[in-house]
Amino acid sequence: MGIFDRFKQSNDGPSMNSDILSAILNDGSTLTREEILSIPEVAADLDIISSTFATIPFNLYKKIEDEDGRKRVINLNDDERVFLINEDTRDQVDPYMLKKALCEDFFMGRYGGGYAYLERSGMTIKAIRYVKDESVGIEQYGIDPIHKDYKINVGGESYDTFNFLKFLRNSRNGVTGESIVSEVNTALQISFQALKYQYAILKKGGSKKGFLQTSHTVEGKALDDLRENWRRLYSNDNERAILLNAGLEFKETSSSTAEMQLDETKQTLNKEIDAIFHIYEDQEKLIKRAILPLGTAFENALNSVTLKATEKEDHFWKADYSELLRASMKERFEAYRQAKESGWMTINEIRNMENLEAIEGMDTLNVGLNAALYSIDGELDRERFYVPNTDTAERKQMESESEKGENQDE
């Protein structure tokens, strides 16, 4: 149970954090993006996620069918759109900055997402230009909840939605989403007000609270001097003491529950902010819970607006997590050994994953003597299997049986 949950449960009497929460909550106004980013834990978590996401390359693939009916997928790494997403957007904002900015807007944008304009020449995308969320306006035409019709306004110009790459969080209409600024604003407000509360204490120099007790009346210049000295005592300057006149006595007040629980509350709030962003110390868990969903959302966004109508059925974008999930050299080489010995990766495929040049003749799967060997790169006759144990090349068994059947019919 988090601190925000404990605050809501007041039926059983004051919770352990009711005093601290009462002390730091304000009038309930909505925080701005800038105020939320002034919370150190939010800024740090957002930077971890957006920086990690920005390093992920996205590849375009196509499903094809060979002459013999075999289905396979090819990587269209020479496609211009792949170049724009991973190498050069042809804008002042490079691909890393583009993906990082879109990811930040995904969480913090006023429309719950990031927007980038797709500059086209005919049906060809020539550039991808990031647009700040404060420059974007959404125009809705009609109130039909089924046939949703929207326009995106930038600089006073209206554009069709397919002209924009839209990276949206928790969207219900495909044009806008819901940011954490609006979704969990109250919980974040607690952290923000706690930060302000701590700042107010430090601004006073950390002096102990108390009051002055006297048996006689203090007035005139003595009262004015006392007020000035008292102000200096609780300001953050170098003067940390005051001289009390005869008859004045300083009485220290005990620390409030809010002050005593401030450090504990900060730790609890930081943990809950981590939970909002799915931040974990376990790197594998962080990638699965925080990064992979972002990758899937971005794949769908790319599929939606960068593919032509004729490409929708057999083209698709896919994030490449290989570098992100890259293990140590010892772990990688052990995995490669098992993949090679199991017969589902060739030496050249392994070399390609390590960014090494291919070696001629190393595109053949490694199988045992009791199996048939065939080339996946067309080095051997595609109509024949090579049997290592007998050192013979034979025609496909299915074809042989089929031909045998035809001969019997004749």
Sequence and secondary structure as in RCSB ss.txt:
>XXXX:A:sequence
MGIFDRFKQSNDGPSMNSDILSAILNDGSTLTREEILSIPEVAADLDIISSTFATIPFNLYKKIEDEDGRKRVIN
LNDDERVFLINEDTRDQVDPYMLKKALCEDFFMGRYGGGYAYLERSGMTIKAIRYVKDESVGIEQYGIDPIHKDY
KINVGGESYDTFNFLKFLRNSRNGVTGESIVSEVNTALQISFQALKYQYAILKKGGSKKGFLQTSHTVEGKALDD
LRENWRRLYSNDNERAILLNAGLEFKETSSSTAEMQLDETKQTLNKEIDAIFHIYEDQEKLIKRAILPLGTAFEN
ALNSVTLKATEKEDHFWKADYSELLRASMKERFEAYRQAKESGWMTINEIRNMENLEAIEGMDTLNVGLNAALYS
IDGELDRERFYVPNTDTAERKQMESESEKGENQDE
>XXXX:A:secstr
  HHHHHH  TTS  TTHHHHHHH  S     HHHHHTSHHHHHHHHHHHHHHHT  EEEEEEEE TTS EEEEE
 TT HHHHHHHT  SSSS HHHHHHHHHHHHHH TTSEEEEEEEEETTEEEEEEEE GGGEEEEE S  SSS  E
EEEETTEEEEGGGEEEEESS SSSS    HHHHSHHHHHHHHHHHHHHHHHHHTTT   EEEEESS   HHHHHH
HHHHHHHHTSSSS       TTEEEEE    HHHHTHHHHHHHHHHHHHHHHT  SSHHHHIIIIIHHHHHHHHH
HHHHHHS GGGTTTEEEEE  TTTT   HHHHHHHHHHHHHHTSS HHHHHHHTT    TT  B    TTS B B
SSS S TTEEEETTTTEEEE HHHHHHHHHHHHH 
